[in-house]
């Protein structure tokens, strides 16, 4: 009888996990990093998005180096995973990130991403003058500075003389789909609409992205890959929650983090998940301490 009950509980558990993953898959849109990465891999979507964001560059061709590119170096094992990493015909490099949560350390995160991209692009023995021009672009369905701007372009400037810029050949763009002020291209406006869960009509780029989202979601291989990822996340969270019932809030978060690490998530991804799971329960300092315990 006990064995039968155990089997029933196991079936119920699997059903809940599957329902969780299916719900995630049905709700996933362009702001989901899995969907975003796969859609950018189709046709000319990556090039066309970069053109929509940076029309002044007149980009002709783009080589998609990778989606979900993992950058590490021999000195530091704290890697970063880039959503979309691309290079154009004149060797400018672009990191495009879909950032759906509002982390407290957004500036530090961007600084770290930039440093890793620079190390990846500068081959040993090359002079600093050979470093590639780079653009770190964050697509946000929230306003990072609460100024209602659609686009924030950030560079190093002099505090004493704001007109003075330090030429680093690196730019940071924070794009705010919830913004009301400032002009953007019609193509980027249509992409913002998709980020905001709206439909698009009358813009060929936005309509193509919408079609390609549907194409990705019709692909049984993509669905299986997404489900596997979602189930791992669910399983890791449930294991952590079970242990946490008797261990307290911090230990619960540690358990979740350890389970995610065992399942192959890097530190940056684990940090993002902890911020999602324990949004109103843990401080930034507590999450950083938990990440340190994984080393």
C-alpha positions as CSV (number, residue, x, y, z in Angstrom):
1,X,0.0,0.0,0.0
2,X,2.9,2.4,0.9
3,X,4.6,1.7,-2.4
4,X,1.3,2.4,-4.3
5,X,0.9,5.7,-2.5
6,X,4.5,6.6,-3.2
7,X,3.9,5.9,-6.9
8,X,0.8,8.1,-6.9
9,X,2.7,10.9,-5.3
10,X,5.4,10.5,-7.8
11,X,2.9,10.7,-10.7
12,X,1.3,13.8,-9.1
13,X,4.7,15.4,-8.8
14,X,5.6,14.7,-12.5
15,X,2.2,16.1,-13.6
16,X,2.8,19.3,-11.6
17,X,6.2,19.7,-13.1
18,X,5.0,19.1,-16.6
19,X,2.1,21.5,-16.1
20,X,4.5,24.1,-14.9
21,X,6.8,23.7,-17.9
22,X,3.9,23.7,-20.4
23,X,2.5,26.9,-18.8
24,X,6.0,28.5,-19.1
25,X,6.2,27.4,-22.8
26,X,2.7,28.7,-23.7
27,X,3.3,32.1,-22.0
28,X,6.8,32.5,-23.4
29,X,7.2,35.5,-25.8
30,X,10.1,37.5,-27.1
31,X,11.1,38.6,-23.6
32,X,11.9,35.0,-22.7
33,X,15.7,34.6,-23.3
34,X,15.2,31.1,-24.9
35,X,12.7,32.4,-27.4
36,X,14.7,35.6,-28.0
37,X,17.9,33.7,-28.7
38,X,16.2,31.3,-31.1
39,X,14.3,34.0,-33.0
40,X,17.5,36.0,-33.4
41,X,19.1,32.9,-35.0
42,X,16.5,32.9,-37.8
43,X,16.9,34.7,-41.1
44,X,18.2,38.2,-40.8
45,X,16.5,38.9,-37.5
46,X,19.7,39.7,-35.6
47,X,20.9,42.1,-38.3
48,X,17.5,43.8,-38.7
49,X,17.2,44.3,-34.9
50,X,20.6,45.9,-34.8
51,X,19.7,48.1,-37.7
52,X,16.5,49.1,-35.9
53,X,18.5,50.0,-32.8
54,X,21.5,51.6,-34.5
55,X,20.3,52.9,-38.0
56,X,23.2,55.4,-38.0
57,X,25.7,52.5,-38.4
58,X,24.3,51.4,-41.7
59,X,25.0,47.7,-40.9
60,X,25.1,45.6,-44.0
61,X,25.9,42.1,-42.7
62,X,26.0,40.4,-39.3
63,X,27.7,37.2,-38.3
64,X,25.9,35.7,-35.3
65,X,28.8,34.4,-33.3
66,X,26.5,32.6,-30.9
67,X,23.4,32.8,-28.8
68,X,23.8,32.1,-25.1
69,X,27.6,32.5,-25.6
70,X,29.5,31.5,-22.5
71,X,32.6,33.7,-21.9
72,X,35.2,32.6,-19.4
73,X,38.9,33.3,-18.9
74,X,41.8,31.4,-17.4
75,X,42.1,33.7,-14.4
76,X,38.5,33.9,-13.3
77,X,35.9,31.2,-13.4
78,X,33.0,33.5,-12.9
79,X,31.7,33.4,-16.5
80,X,29.0,35.4,-18.2
81,X,26.4,34.1,-20.6
82,X,25.5,36.4,-23.4
83,X,22.1,36.2,-24.9
84,X,23.1,37.2,-28.4
85,X,26.7,37.9,-29.4
86,X,27.3,39.2,-33.0
87,X,29.8,40.9,-35.2
88,X,29.2,43.0,-38.3
89,X,31.1,43.3,-41.6
90,X,33.6,45.9,-40.1
91,X,34.2,43.8,-37.0
92,X,32.1,45.9,-34.5
93,X,30.8,43.5,-31.8
94,X,27.4,43.5,-30.2
95,X,26.1,41.9,-27.1
96,X,22.3,42.1,-27.0
97,X,20.6,41.1,-23.7
98,X,17.0,40.7,-22.9
99,X,16.8,41.9,-19.3
100,X,13.3,41.4,-17.9
101,X,14.0,41.8,-14.2
102,X,15.3,45.0,-12.6
103,X,18.5,44.1,-10.8
104,X,20.0,46.5,-8.2
105,X,23.4,46.0,-9.7
106,X,22.6,46.8,-13.3
107,X,25.6,49.2,-13.7
108,X,28.0,46.7,-12.2
109,X,26.6,43.9,-14.4
110,X,27.0,46.0,-17.6
111,X,30.6,46.8,-16.5
112,X,31.4,43.2,-16.0
113,X,29.9,42.1,-19.4
114,X,31.8,44.8,-21.1
115,X,35.1,43.7,-19.6
116,X,34.5,40.1,-20.6
117,X,33.7,41.0,-24.2
118,X,36.9,43.1,-24.4
119,X,39.0,40.2,-23.1
120,X,37.3,37.9,-25.6
121,X,38.0,40.2,-28.5
122,X,41.6,41.2,-27.8
123,X,43.9,38.3,-28.7
124,X,47.0,37.9,-26.5
125,X,49.9,40.0,-27.8
126,X,47.7,42.5,-29.7
127,X,47.9,46.2,-28.8
128,X,45.0,48.0,-27.1
129,X,44.5,49.9,-30.3
130,X,43.2,46.7,-31.9
131,X,40.4,46.2,-29.4
132,X,37.1,46.0,-31.3
133,X,34.4,48.7,-31.1
134,X,31.6,47.3,-29.0
135,X,28.0,47.9,-28.1
136,X,26.4,46.4,-25.0
137,X,22.6,46.6,-25.5
138,X,20.0,45.8,-22.8
139,X,16.4,45.4,-23.9
140,X,14.3,46.2,-20.9
141,X,10.5,46.1,-20.4
142,X,11.0,48.6,-17.5
143,X,12.5,52.1,-17.2
144,X,16.0,51.7,-15.7
145,X,16.3,55.4,-14.7
146,X,12.6,56.5,-14.5
147,X,13.0,59.3,-17.0
148,X,10.5,57.8,-19.5
149,X,13.1,57.8,-22.3
150,X,12.9,55.0,-24.8
151,X,16.6,54.9,-25.3
152,X,19.5,55.7,-22.9
153,X,23.0,55.9,-24.6
154,X,25.8,55.9,-22.1
155,X,29.5,56.7,-22.5
156,X,32.4,57.8,-20.3
157,X,32.3,61.6,-19.8
158,X,34.2,64.1,-17.7
159,X,32.4,65.2,-14.5
160,X,34.0,68.7,-14.6
161,X,33.4,69.1,-18.4
162,X,30.4,67.0,-19.5
163,X,31.1,67.8,-23.1
164,X,34.4,65.9,-22.9
165,X,34.1,62.2,-23.8
166,X,36.7,59.6,-23.3
167,X,37.1,57.6,-26.5
168,X,36.9,54.0,-25.5
169,X,35.1,52.7,-28.6
170,X,32.5,51.2,-26.3
171,X,28.9,52.2,-25.9
172,X,26.1,51.0,-23.6
173,X,22.5,51.3,-24.7
174,X,19.6,50.7,-22.4
175,X,16.4,50.4,-24.4
176,X,13.1,50.9,-22.5
177,X,10.0,49.4,-24.1
178,X,7.9,51.2,-21.5
179,X,9.3,54.6,-22.5
180,X,7.3,57.5,-23.9
181,X,9.9,60.0,-24.8
182,X,12.5,60.2,-27.5
183,X,12.4,58.9,-31.1
184,X,13.2,55.4,-32.2
185,X,12.8,53.7,-35.6
186,X,9.4,52.2,-36.5
187,X,11.1,48.8,-36.5
188,X,12.3,49.2,-32.9
189,X,8.9,50.6,-31.9
190,X,7.3,47.4,-33.3
191,X,9.8,45.3,-31.3
192,X,8.9,47.3,-28.2
193,X,5.2,46.5,-28.8
194,X,6.0,42.7,-28.9
195,X,8.1,43.1,-25.6
196,X,5.0,44.7,-24.1
197,X,2.8,41.8,-25.1
198,X,1.0,43.8,-27.9
199,X,0.4,42.7,-31.5
200,X,2.0,44.5,-34.4
201,X,0.5,45.5,-37.7
202,X,1.9,47.5,-40.6
203,X,5.6,46.9,-39.9
204,X,7.3,44.2,-41.8
205,X,10.1,43.7,-39.2
206,X,7.7,43.3,-36.3
207,X,5.4,41.0,-38.3
208,X,8.4,38.9,-39.2
209,X,9.5,38.6,-35.6
210,X,6.0,37.6,-34.6
211,X,5.9,34.9,-37.3
212,X,9.3,33.6,-36.2
213,X,8.2,33.4,-32.5
214,X,5.3,31.2,-33.7
215,X,7.7,29.1,-35.9
216,X,10.0,28.5,-32.9
217,X,7.0,27.5,-30.7
218,X,5.8,25.0,-33.4
219,X,9.2,23.3,-33.5
220,X,8.9,20.1,-31.4
221,X,12.7,20.0,-30.8
222,X,12.7,23.6,-29.4
223,X,9.7,22.8,-27.3
224,X,11.5,19.7,-25.8
225,X,14.7,21.8,-25.1
226,X,12.6,24.5,-23.4
227,X,10.7,21.9,-21.4
228,X,13.9,20.2,-20.3
229,X,15.2,23.6,-19.1
230,X,12.0,24.6,-17.4
231,X,11.7,21.2,-15.6
232,X,15.3,21.4,-14.3
233,X,14.5,24.9,-12.9
234,X,11.3,23.6,-11.3
235,X,13.0,20.5,-9.9
236,X,15.8,22.6,-8.5
237,X,13.4,25.0,-6.9
238,X,11.2,22.3,-5.4
239,X,14.3,20.5,-3.9
240,X,15.4,23.8,-2.4
241,X,12.0,24.6,-1.0
242,X,11.7,21.1,0.6
243,X,15.0,21.6,2.4
244,X,14.1,25.2,3.2
245,X,11.0,24.3,5.2
246,X,13.1,23.4,8.1
247,X,16.2,25.4,7.3
248,X,15.0,29.0,7.0
249,X,14.9,31.5,4.2
250,X,18.7,31.8,3.6
251,X,19.3,28.1,3.7
252,X,16.4,27.5,1.3
253,X,18.0,29.9,-1.2
254,X,21.4,28.2,-0.8
255,X,19.7,24.8,-1.5
256,X,18.1,26.2,-4.6
257,X,21.4,27.7,-5.8
258,X,23.3,24.4,-5.2
259,X,20.7,22.5,-7.1
260,X,20.9,24.9,-10.0
261,X,24.6,24.6,-10.1
262,X,24.4,20.8,-10.2
263,X,22.1,21.1,-13.2
264,X,24.7,23.2,-15.1
265,X,23.7,26.8,-14.5
266,X,26.5,29.3,-14.3
267,X,26.8,31.8,-11.5
268,X,25.2,34.7,-13.4
269,X,22.2,32.6,-14.3
270,X,21.9,31.3,-10.7
271,X,21.9,34.9,-9.5
272,X,19.1,35.8,-11.9
273,X,17.0,32.9,-10.7
274,X,17.5,33.7,-7.0
275,X,16.4,37.3,-7.7
276,X,13.3,35.9,-9.4
277,X,12.5,33.4,-6.7
278,X,13.3,35.5,-3.6
279,X,12.5,39.0,-5.0
280,X,11.1,40.4,-1.8
281,X,12.8,38.1,0.7
282,X,16.6,38.5,0.1
283,X,18.8,41.5,-0.2
284,X,21.5,41.9,-2.9
285,X,24.2,41.3,-0.3
286,X,22.6,38.1,0.8
287,X,22.4,36.8,-2.8
288,X,26.0,37.7,-3.3
289,X,27.0,35.8,-0.2
290,X,25.1,32.8,-1.4
291,X,26.9,32.9,-4.8
292,X,30.2,32.9,-3.0
293,X,29.3,29.7,-1.2
294,X,29.2,27.9,-4.6
295,X,32.9,28.5,-5.4
